[in-house]
Amino acid sequence: MVTKNLKDFPSAACESLGVRVLGPDDFLVDLHRIDPPATHRALSDQAAALTRPALTLYEVLDYVAKDAPQFAGLVRESP
C-alpha cells in the first residue's frame, strides 16, 4: 500500500497481514531502481500530455519533489 499517512499504518501490524506499506518517495524510488528508462519515459509522457498548463519534465518533477524528493533527484540525475 502506498500512503503519505504512515503513522496510521504501522509496519508491524500491516506486515502481519501480508501488507507492505510505503510512502510515495520509497515507492517511486523502488520503481526507478527496477527500470530507470521506463520511469523516465512515463514521466516524460505524463509531462507531454499536460496541456493546461503545459509543463516540462522538470516542472513535473518540481511538483513530484514535494512528496517524493529522493525520487525527483534520482530522475534528474538519470540520463
C-alpha atoms as a printed R data frame, in Angstrom:
   type eleno elety resid chain resno      x      y       z
1  ATOM     1    CA   MET     A     1  0.000  0.000   0.000
2  ATOM     2    CA   VAL     A     2  1.281  3.491  -0.820
3  ATOM     3    CA   THR     A     3  0.269  6.291   1.516
4  ATOM     4    CA   LYS     A     4  1.559  9.514   2.991
5  ATOM     5    CA   ASN     A     5 -0.306  8.549   6.172
6  ATOM     6    CA   LEU     A     6  2.298  6.112   7.522
7  ATOM     7    CA   LYS     A     7  1.515  6.847  11.166
8  ATOM     8    CA   ASP     A     8 -1.887  5.161  10.936
9  ATOM     9    CA   PHE     A     9 -0.469  2.057   9.259
10 ATOM    10    CA   PRO     A    10  2.309  0.686  11.496
11 ATOM    11    CA   SER     A    11  4.615 -1.671   9.647
12 ATOM    12    CA   ALA     A    12  4.406 -4.397  12.285
13 ATOM    13    CA   ALA     A    13  0.607 -4.544  12.147
14 ATOM    14    CA   CYS     A    14  0.463 -4.390   8.357
15 ATOM    15    CA   GLU     A    15  3.205 -6.952   7.779
16 ATOM    16    CA   SER     A    16  1.366 -9.452   9.971
17 ATOM    17    CA   LEU     A    17 -1.465 -9.169   7.424
18 ATOM    18    CA   GLY     A    18  0.893 -9.526   4.469
19 ATOM    19    CA   VAL     A    19  0.671 -5.839   3.559
20 ATOM    20    CA   ARG     A    20  3.750 -3.756   2.850
21 ATOM    21    CA   VAL     A    21  3.267 -0.046   3.476
22 ATOM    22    CA   LEU     A    22  5.433  2.526   1.703
23 ATOM    23    CA   GLY     A    23  5.474  6.274   1.469
24 ATOM    24    CA   PRO     A    24  5.295  7.796  -2.014
25 ATOM    25    CA   ASP     A    25  9.024  8.535  -2.148
26 ATOM    26    CA   ASP     A    26 10.068  4.986  -1.247
27 ATOM    27    CA   PHE     A    27  7.585  3.501  -3.715
28 ATOM    28    CA   LEU     A    28  8.759  5.684  -6.597
29 ATOM    29    CA   VAL     A    29 12.428  5.140  -5.761
30 ATOM    30    CA   ASP     A    30 11.785  1.377  -5.905
31 ATOM    31    CA   LEU     A    31 10.134  1.744  -9.327
32 ATOM    32    CA   HIS     A    32 13.047  3.825 -10.568
33 ATOM    33    CA   ARG     A    33 15.581  1.251  -9.371
34 ATOM    34    CA   ILE     A    34 13.698 -1.524 -11.199
35 ATOM    35    CA   ASP     A    35 13.674  0.268 -14.565
36 ATOM    36    CA   PRO     A    36 15.073  3.821 -14.747
37 ATOM    37    CA   PRO     A    37 14.447  4.276 -18.507
38 ATOM    38    CA   ALA     A    38 10.802  3.195 -18.199
39 ATOM    39    CA   THR     A    39 10.299  5.525 -15.262
40 ATOM    40    CA   HIS     A    40 11.808  8.419 -17.188
41 ATOM    41    CA   ARG     A    41  9.631  7.634 -20.227
42 ATOM    42    CA   ALA     A    42  6.486  7.511 -18.098
43 ATOM    43    CA   LEU     A    43  7.252 10.895 -16.565
44 ATOM    44    CA   SER     A    44  8.123 12.372 -19.955
45 ATOM    45    CA   ASP     A    45  4.855 11.039 -21.374
46 ATOM    46    CA   GLN     A    46  2.955 12.493 -18.440
47 ATOM    47    CA   ALA     A    47  4.581 15.893 -18.942
48 ATOM    48    CA   ALA     A    48  3.849 15.808 -22.681
49 ATOM    49    CA   ALA     A    49  0.176 15.031 -22.019
50 ATOM    50    CA   LEU     A    50 -0.280 18.066 -19.808
51 ATOM    51    CA   THR     A    51 -1.781 20.995 -21.667
52 ATOM    52    CA   ARG     A    52 -3.386 23.185 -19.013
53 ATOM    53    CA   PRO     A    53 -0.834 24.258 -18.105
54 ATOM    54    CA   ALA     A    54  1.799 22.726 -20.336
55 ATOM    55    CA   LEU     A    55  4.708 21.517 -18.215
56 ATOM    56    CA   THR     A    56  8.173 20.239 -18.956
57 ATOM    57    CA   LEU     A    57  9.512 17.074 -17.379
58 ATOM    58    CA   TYR     A    58 11.490 19.164 -14.903
59 ATOM    59    CA   GLU     A    59  8.420 21.197 -13.947
60 ATOM    60    CA   VAL     A    60  6.549 17.940 -13.278
61 ATOM    61    CA   LEU     A    61  9.481 16.837 -11.130
62 ATOM    62    CA   ASP     A    62  9.193 20.065  -9.131
63 ATOM    63    CA   TYR     A    63  5.647 19.015  -8.186
64 ATOM    64    CA   VAL     A    64  6.642 15.412  -7.532
65 ATOM    65    CA   ALA     A    65  9.534 16.556  -5.323
66 ATOM    66    CA   LYS     A    66  7.070 17.890  -2.741
67 ATOM    67    CA   ASP     A    67  6.129 14.322  -1.787
68 ATOM    68    CA   ALA     A    68  8.997 12.353  -3.322
69 ATOM    69    CA   PRO     A    69 12.215 14.389  -3.135
70 ATOM    70    CA   GLN     A    70 14.605 11.423  -3.410
71 ATOM    71    CA   PHE     A    71 12.776 10.114  -6.463
72 ATOM    72    CA   ALA     A    72 12.770 13.503  -8.176
73 ATOM    73    CA   GLY     A    73 16.506 13.792  -7.524
74 ATOM    74    CA   LEU     A    74 17.162 10.334  -8.981
75 ATOM    75    CA   VAL     A    75 15.244 11.162 -12.153
76 ATOM    76    CA   ARG     A    76 17.037 14.497 -12.522
77 ATOM    77    CA   GLU     A    77 20.388 12.697 -12.264
78 ATOM    78    CA   SER     A    78 19.432  9.980 -14.762
79 ATOM    79    CA   PRO     A    79 20.368 10.350 -18.418
